[in-house]
Amino acid sequence: MDRTVPIRGMTCRACEVRVARSLRQLPGVEEVAVSAARGRARITSSRPLPRASLEQAVLGAGYALGDPDRSWVSRDRRVWRDLAIGLGVVALALAGARMLGLEELAGRVGASAGPAGTTGAAGLTVALVLGLAAGLSACMALVGGLVLAVAARHAERHPQASLAQRWRPHLAFNAGRVVGFTVLGAVLGAVGGVVHVTGGTLALLTLVVALAMVAIGVQLTAVSPRLAHLTPALPAGVATRLGLEGRGAGAYRDGSTAALGAASFLLPCGFTQVVQLSALATGEPVTAGLMMGLFALGTAPGLLGVGGLTAAARGSVGPVLLRVAGVGVLALAAVNVGGAVTVLAPGATGRGPVAAGTTEVTASLEDGVQVLRTAQVVDGYAPAHATVLAGTEVRWEIDSTAASCASALHAPGMGVERVRLLEPGANVVTFTPTEPGSLHYSCAMGMYTGVVEVLPAG
């Protein structure tokens, strides 16, 4: 006999898998077909199934009997309670990072490593130290957010996993990252100066990653049931291959997560690009591969630290922690969207974070050339606002004092179309502004910005 029951709370293919597994354990059940999109489960059994048994099985999977919620905004008070908790956690994390000066600490660590272009054993040490610094820096907003999203999704799909199993996506991501960075670093060393990437390309990549994080964050928070159901789900066949419908623990594979870790080589980060430039300059695949591998290894402690939240998501506290993690994913996605928009549409998001001690100054005129002096510091550019005159050549002298995200300069209005990695010490850019207006520049991630106002001549 067939029976169809409504189920509330399902949002993805993994939800279907968990409900189906739980219902199949009921005596007499022969076949189960679950649809998260319709919020229904069709059960074929050899005998009648008491409603109490069905309800217990569905509750055991983490859901409830009843018509699914299709509203744009959740009416579940628990969701909004957990959302408030998540916002509080994010606010406390930001305040703590500022009080502890983590970004400044990362810059000091990076600066203490010495010039990024150092070769030999010293160069490998520099790469490792820069990796440790990157794990504390703004780069965590992108890579760390990606790790958090993937791990939280894994915890949601495998609620009964042990603590050790919940660390698997973190270990897989970091292992893939180390191996991938080593291999791709060797490729960089082999191709030398052939590889060049524009700031717009990096921004588009950041935007794609951020939008994927938004989709995952919406599902984790459950703040919008309708949007959660609109998020594309994996086909059942693919879910089976990924171990979501496997018959045992051995069906689970970490390959896709490891591949994602390797692909993070392409994500924009000032620290990463500094080491990539050094690897590129070596012209030696073995040395370049070791440099990038050690850099990735150095970032591992910071990235593994992100794993504590999702690894602890078990039992009744699991849904709460996953919703809090979802808020964190959405917050990091918002940061990355803002950064990408800053690069793609300079000035659209206003002035970004201004380096400590910044004052507004104008360029000086020396031998008929306007000389504009800027210091690239740990937390941006100082001064982050300056004025020049139209029609006169500008010699922009940038003193790079610390390796950080701000070291990767994107300044298309000044002729820097491709991301330029600032070398320690003096860097010179020349351009001639032709008309009044604003020339915006930023780091490759759009985290730190500056603007040069062009005034009419005379």
DOZA-202063 format. One line per 8 residues: number of its first residue (from 1); their letters; for each residue z, x, y of C-alpha. Coordinates in nm, 3 decimals, padded with zeros to 5 digits. Each point is the difference from the previous one (the first is absolute). Layout:
N
NUM	a	Z X Y | ...
REM end
This chain:
458
1	mdrtvpir	00.000 00.000 00.000 | -00.079 00.112 00.357 | 00.229 -00.017 00.298 | -00.047 00.114 00.361 | 00.302 00.089 00.211 | 00.019 00.095 00.371 | 00.157 00.337 00.080 | 00.121 00.111 00.340
9	gmtcrace	00.013 00.360 00.130 | -00.302 00.165 -00.163 | -00.219 00.208 00.232 | -00.199 00.246 -00.213 | -00.148 00.082 -00.341 | 00.318 00.179 -00.102 | 00.192 -00.325 00.058 | -00.231 -00.174 -00.246
17	vrvarslr	00.064 00.274 -00.256 | 00.378 -00.027 00.026 | 00.005 -00.381 -00.023 | -00.240 -00.001 -00.295 | 00.206 00.258 -00.188 | 00.318 -00.201 00.052 | -00.155 -00.331 -00.105 | -00.156 00.151 -00.314
25	qlpgveev	00.350 00.079 -00.127 | 00.086 -00.371 -00.030 | -00.006 -00.135 -00.359 | -00.321 -00.187 -00.079 | -00.206 00.139 00.286 | -00.351 00.094 -00.115 | -00.189 00.069 00.321 | 00.082 00.038 00.371
33	avsaargr	-00.235 00.009 00.299 | 00.160 00.066 00.340 | -00.169 -00.023 00.342 | 00.180 00.135 00.306 | -00.275 -00.142 00.223 | 00.065 -00.356 -00.120 | 00.370 00.047 -00.069 | -00.035 -00.143 -00.348
41	aritssrp	00.056 00.103 -00.361 | -00.180 -00.173 -00.288 | 00.193 00.025 -00.326 | -00.132 -00.078 -00.347 | 00.278 -00.052 -00.255 | 00.049 -00.133 -00.350 | 00.293 -00.216 00.105 | 00.151 -00.154 00.316
49	lprasleq	00.170 00.242 00.238 | 00.319 -00.114 00.176 | -00.011 00.032 00.378 | 00.326 00.196 -00.009 | -00.161 00.263 -00.223 | -00.303 00.026 00.226 | 00.220 00.029 00.306 | 00.209 00.275 -00.158
57	avlgagya	-00.309 00.196 -00.103 | -00.155 -00.023 00.347 | 00.329 00.093 00.169 | 00.028 00.295 -00.236 | -00.332 00.127 00.135 | 00.129 -00.029 00.358 | -00.165 -00.329 00.103 | 00.079 -00.372 00.003
65	lgdpdrsw	-00.149 -00.327 -00.119 | -00.146 -00.209 00.281 | -00.303 -00.032 00.223 | -00.091 00.333 00.164 | 00.056 00.059 00.370 | -00.336 00.014 00.182 | 00.134 00.009 00.355 | -00.106 00.266 00.251
73	vsrdrrvw	00.365 00.082 00.067 | 00.264 00.010 -00.271 | 00.273 -00.264 00.009 | 00.227 00.200 -00.228 | 00.311 00.106 00.194 | 00.049 00.296 -00.234 | -00.335 00.143 00.109 | 00.098 -00.009 00.368
81	rdlaiglg	00.345 00.138 -00.077 | -00.156 00.294 -00.181 | -00.257 00.039 00.279 | 00.284 00.035 00.250 | 00.169 00.255 -00.225 | -00.327 00.193 -00.024 | -00.047 00.004 00.377 | 00.356 00.126 00.038
89	vvalalag	-00.060 00.276 -00.254 | -00.320 00.107 00.178 | 00.176 00.001 00.338 | 00.290 00.205 -00.137 | -00.242 00.243 -00.165 | -00.188 00.053 00.328 | 00.323 00.043 00.195 | 00.135 00.242 -00.260
97	armlglee	-00.321 00.204 00.004 | 00.018 00.029 00.380 | 00.370 00.087 00.000 | -00.051 00.266 -00.266 | -00.314 00.128 00.173 | -00.201 00.008 -00.322 | -00.336 00.037 00.177 | 00.132 00.284 00.214
105	lagrvgas	00.154 00.158 -00.310 | -00.334 -00.023 -00.178 | -00.167 00.174 00.291 | 00.258 00.277 00.005 | -00.041 00.052 -00.373 | -00.376 00.009 00.043 | 00.024 00.242 00.291 | 00.239 00.228 -00.188
113	agpagttg	-00.255 00.033 -00.279 | -00.226 00.204 00.222 | -00.374 -00.036 00.071 | -00.180 -00.232 -00.241 | -00.283 00.243 -00.042 | 00.218 00.263 -00.168 | -00.150 00.121 -00.327 | 00.135 00.150 -00.320
121	aagltval	00.354 -00.064 -00.128 | 00.117 -00.072 00.356 | -00.269 -00.266 00.036 | 00.116 -00.172 -00.319 | 00.357 -00.003 00.131 | -00.120 -00.148 00.328 | -00.182 -00.278 -00.188 | 00.313 -00.088 -00.198
129	vlglaagl	00.221 -00.008 00.311 | -00.254 -00.211 00.188 | 00.007 -00.243 -00.292 | 00.378 -00.032 00.029 | -00.043 -00.063 00.374 | -00.270 -00.263 -00.061 | 00.242 -00.191 -00.224 | 00.223 -00.054 00.304
137	sacmalvg	-00.276 -00.067 00.252 | -00.213 -00.288 00.124 | -00.234 00.064 -00.293 | 00.253 -00.194 -00.210 | -00.108 -00.315 00.184 | -00.331 00.006 -00.187 | 00.053 00.175 -00.333 | 00.362 -00.118 -00.035
145	glvlavaa	-00.102 -00.358 00.075 | -00.269 00.021 -00.266 | 00.250 00.131 -00.256 | 00.247 -00.275 00.090 | -00.267 -00.267 -00.039 | -00.119 00.123 -00.339 | 00.353 00.050 -00.138 | 00.124 -00.336 00.127
153	rhaerhpq	-00.300 -00.170 -00.161 | 00.081 00.177 -00.328 | 00.363 -00.114 00.019 | -00.113 -00.358 00.067 | -00.230 00.001 -00.303 | 00.255 00.161 -00.231 | 00.338 -00.160 00.082 | 00.153 00.101 -00.334
161	aslaqrwr	-00.097 00.366 00.025 | 00.275 00.259 -00.031 | 00.096 00.228 00.289 | -00.199 00.286 -00.155 | -00.307 -00.223 -00.037 | 00.026 -00.107 00.364 | -00.031 00.363 00.106 | -00.328 00.034 -00.188
169	phlafnag	-00.230 -00.105 00.288 | 00.174 00.247 00.232 | -00.032 00.284 -00.247 | -00.360 -00.097 -00.079 | -00.095 -00.018 00.368 | 00.153 00.338 00.081 | -00.139 00.165 -00.313 | -00.346 -00.131 00.083
177	rvvgftvl	00.048 00.113 00.359 | 00.089 00.357 -00.098 | -00.284 00.028 -00.251 | -00.249 -00.173 00.231 | 00.093 00.215 00.299 | -00.036 00.312 -00.213 | -00.346 -00.096 -00.125 | -00.129 -00.128 00.334
185	gavlgavg	00.154 00.301 00.177 | -00.202 00.225 -00.230 | -00.310 -00.198 00.096 | 00.084 00.056 00.368 | 00.030 00.373 -00.060 | -00.338 -00.001 -00.171 | -00.193 -00.192 00.264 | 00.147 00.190 00.295
193	gvvhvtgg	-00.087 -00.145 00.338 | -00.240 -00.269 -00.126 | 00.255 -00.285 00.006 | 00.048 -00.174 00.334 | 00.157 -00.344 00.050 | -00.010 -00.210 00.316 | 00.306 -00.171 00.140 | -00.169 -00.338 -00.036
201	tlalltlv	-00.052 00.052 -00.373 | 00.366 00.088 -00.049 | 00.104 -00.303 00.207 | -00.214 -00.236 -00.209 | 00.154 00.145 -00.317 | 00.347 -00.053 00.148 | -00.089 -00.359 00.091 | -00.121 -00.080 -00.353
209	valamvai	00.319 00.141 -00.152 | 00.213 -00.189 00.254 | -00.172 -00.332 -00.073 | 00.060 00.051 -00.373 | 00.367 00.065 00.083 | 00.010 -00.325 00.201 | -00.132 -00.198 -00.298 | 00.263 00.152 -00.230
217	gvqltavs	00.274 -00.047 00.260 | -00.081 -00.370 00.041 | 00.024 -00.051 -00.376 | 00.327 00.191 -00.029 | 00.172 -00.184 00.285 | -00.130 -00.344 -00.109 | 00.014 -00.096 00.368 | -00.334 -00.184 -00.025
225	prlahltp	-00.064 -00.163 -00.339 | -00.354 -00.100 00.098 | -00.097 00.351 00.113 | 00.160 00.146 -00.311 | -00.224 -00.220 -00.213 | -00.309 00.100 00.202 | 00.058 00.367 -00.083 | -00.256 00.103 -00.265
233	alpagvat	00.141 00.031 -00.351 | -00.119 00.229 -00.278 | -00.217 -00.157 -00.270 | 00.186 -00.060 -00.323 | -00.204 00.265 -00.185 | 00.086 00.264 00.259 | 00.365 -00.105 -00.007 | 00.001 00.054 -00.376
241	rlglegrg	-00.147 00.349 00.035 | 00.265 00.089 00.258 | 00.274 -00.104 -00.241 | 00.099 -00.322 00.176 | -00.078 -00.199 -00.314 | 00.063 00.273 -00.255 | 00.195 -00.061 -00.319 | 00.242 00.282 00.056
249	agayrdgs	00.130 00.261 00.239 | -00.267 00.241 -00.121 | -00.272 -00.215 00.162 | 00.110 00.105 00.348 | -00.208 00.273 00.164 | 00.070 00.199 00.315 | -00.358 00.122 00.043 | -00.090 -00.223 00.294
257	taalgaas	00.322 00.087 00.184 | -00.060 00.373 -00.057 | -00.357 -00.040 00.125 | 00.136 -00.168 00.314 | 00.230 00.297 00.051 | -00.297 00.236 -00.026 | -00.199 -00.216 00.243 | 00.277 00.033 00.262
265	fllpcgft	-00.161 00.341 00.065 | -00.243 -00.192 00.226 | 00.265 -00.178 00.208 | 00.041 00.132 00.356 | 00.315 00.202 00.064 | 00.038 00.289 00.241 | 00.196 00.212 -00.246 | -00.251 -00.065 -00.279
273	qvvqlsal	-00.293 00.086 00.223 | 00.163 00.323 00.116 | 00.029 00.117 -00.361 | -00.347 -00.134 -00.083 | -00.141 00.209 00.284 | 00.179 00.305 -00.134 | -00.135 -00.068 -00.349 | -00.347 -00.043 00.145
281	atgepvta	00.026 00.332 00.183 | 00.098 00.200 -00.311 | -00.339 -00.039 -00.164 | 00.179 00.056 -00.332 | 00.030 -00.301 -00.237 | 00.305 00.135 -00.187 | 00.200 00.083 00.313 | -00.104 -00.322 00.174
289	glmmglfa	00.094 -00.208 -00.305 | 00.342 00.163 -00.024 | 00.062 -00.059 00.371 | -00.078 -00.370 -00.019 | 00.189 -00.043 -00.328 | 00.314 00.161 00.143 | -00.030 -00.212 00.312 | -00.012 -00.318 -00.212
297	lgtapgll	00.297 00.127 -00.202 | 00.191 00.049 00.324 | -00.057 -00.363 00.100 | 00.134 -00.127 -00.334 | 00.373 -00.008 00.092 | -00.066 -00.222 00.301 | -00.234 -00.230 -00.193 | 00.235 -00.024 -00.298
305	gvggltaa	00.277 -00.095 00.241 | -00.198 -00.315 00.078 | 00.034 -00.092 -00.368 | 00.372 -00.072 00.009 | -00.042 -00.353 00.138 | -00.257 -00.133 -00.245 | 00.148 00.187 -00.298 | 00.326 -00.190 00.055
313	argsvgpv	-00.168 -00.343 00.003 | 00.143 -00.154 -00.317 | 00.170 -00.324 -00.100 | 00.098 -00.259 00.261 | -00.017 00.256 00.279 | -00.361 00.085 -00.091 | -00.173 -00.278 00.200 | 00.210 00.085 00.307
321	llrvagvg	-00.084 00.370 -00.015 | -00.367 -00.072 -00.058 | -00.014 -00.226 00.306 | 00.178 00.269 00.203 | -00.253 00.252 -00.131 | -00.276 -00.241 00.104 | 00.134 00.000 00.356 | -00.005 00.380 -00.006
329	vlalaavn	-00.359 00.000 -00.124 | -00.105 -00.242 00.277 | 00.179 00.208 00.265 | -00.174 00.319 -00.112 | -00.331 -00.186 -00.020 | 00.047 -00.115 00.361 | 00.059 00.360 00.109 | -00.319 00.110 -00.175
337	vggavtvl	-00.207 -00.287 00.139 | 00.120 00.090 00.349 | -00.090 00.364 -00.055 | -00.347 -00.084 -00.133 | -00.069 -00.232 00.293 | 00.114 00.273 00.240 | -00.263 00.235 -00.144 | -00.279 -00.258 -00.033
345	apgatgrg	00.063 -00.168 00.337 | 00.174 00.255 00.227 | 00.230 -00.164 00.253 | 00.005 -00.338 -00.179 | 00.360 00.042 -00.110 | 00.125 00.152 00.326 | 00.174 00.334 00.026 | 00.156 00.119 -00.322
353	pvaagtte	00.319 00.202 -00.050 | 00.041 00.256 00.277 | 00.135 00.345 -00.076 | 00.354 00.068 00.119 | 00.019 00.148 00.349 | -00.352 -00.113 00.094 | -00.086 -00.024 00.369 | -00.323 -00.106 00.167
361	vtasledg	-00.194 00.287 00.159 | -00.352 00.068 00.126 | -00.241 00.278 -00.086 | -00.014 00.310 00.220 | -00.323 00.136 00.149 | -00.070 00.363 -00.094 | -00.333 00.169 00.085 | -00.173 -00.335 00.035
369	vqvlrtaq	00.123 -00.126 -00.338 | 00.274 -00.256 -00.054 | 00.258 00.146 -00.237 | 00.204 -00.254 -00.192 | 00.289 00.140 -00.203 | 00.155 -00.202 -00.282 | 00.256 00.097 -00.262 | -00.031 -00.147 -00.348
377	vvdgyapa	00.358 -00.035 -00.113 | 00.174 -00.152 -00.302 | -00.002 -00.357 00.129 | -00.328 -00.014 00.189 | -00.154 00.150 00.311 | 00.172 00.117 00.319 | -00.094 -00.119 00.249 | -00.155 -00.304 -00.162
385	hatvlagt	-00.148 -00.117 00.330 | -00.205 00.205 00.246 | -00.265 -00.046 00.268 | -00.326 00.181 00.071 | -00.294 -00.051 00.234 | -00.342 -00.126 -00.105 | -00.299 00.230 00.027 | 00.184 00.331 -00.045
393	evrweids	00.028 00.195 -00.324 | 00.340 -00.018 -00.172 | 00.147 00.281 -00.208 | 00.257 -00.167 -00.222 | 00.245 00.258 -00.131 | 00.214 -00.133 -00.286 | 00.295 00.208 -00.115 | 00.087 -00.097 -00.358
401	taascasa	00.369 00.077 -00.051 | 00.071 -00.173 -00.334 | -00.188 -00.123 -00.305 | 00.031 -00.379 -00.006 | -00.212 -00.313 -00.002 | -00.088 00.076 00.363 | -00.174 00.320 -00.115 | -00.301 -00.207 -00.113
409	lhapgmgv	-00.170 -00.083 00.332 | -00.245 -00.286 00.048 | -00.148 -00.006 00.350 | -00.352 -00.147 -00.001 | 00.003 -00.047 00.378 | 00.042 00.374 00.040 | -00.273 00.088 -00.248 | 00.228 00.039 -00.305
417	ervrllep	-00.185 -00.245 -00.227 | 00.125 00.155 -00.324 | 00.370 00.043 -00.060 | 00.099 00.343 00.126 | 00.293 00.180 -00.156 | 00.181 00.182 00.279 | 00.075 00.362 -00.082 | 00.341 00.145 00.089
425	ganvvtft	-00.009 00.113 00.363 | -00.284 -00.054 00.245 | -00.284 -00.242 -00.067 | -00.272 -00.067 00.258 | -00.217 -00.308 00.046 | -00.252 -00.023 00.285 | -00.156 -00.319 00.130 | -00.131 -00.149 00.324
433	ptepgslh	00.104 -00.357 00.081 | -00.292 -00.178 00.167 | 00.162 -00.318 00.125 | 00.346 -00.141 00.077 | 00.195 -00.157 -00.283 | 00.242 00.082 -00.279 | -00.059 00.256 -00.275 | 00.230 -00.070 -00.294
441	yscamgmy	00.090 00.241 -00.276 | 00.234 -00.010 -00.297 | 00.091 00.159 -00.330 | -00.221 -00.091 -00.297 | 00.249 -00.267 -00.113 | 00.027 -00.156 00.346 | 00.379 00.056 -00.001 | 00.009 00.218 00.314
449	tgvvevlp	-00.221 -00.060 00.300 | -00.085 00.128 00.343 | -00.231 -00.091 00.284 | -00.186 00.186 00.272 | -00.073 -00.215 00.303 | -00.326 00.090 00.174 | 00.010 -00.062 00.376 | -00.300 -00.026 00.234
457	ag	-00.106 00.334 00.153 | 00.098 00.053 00.360
REM end
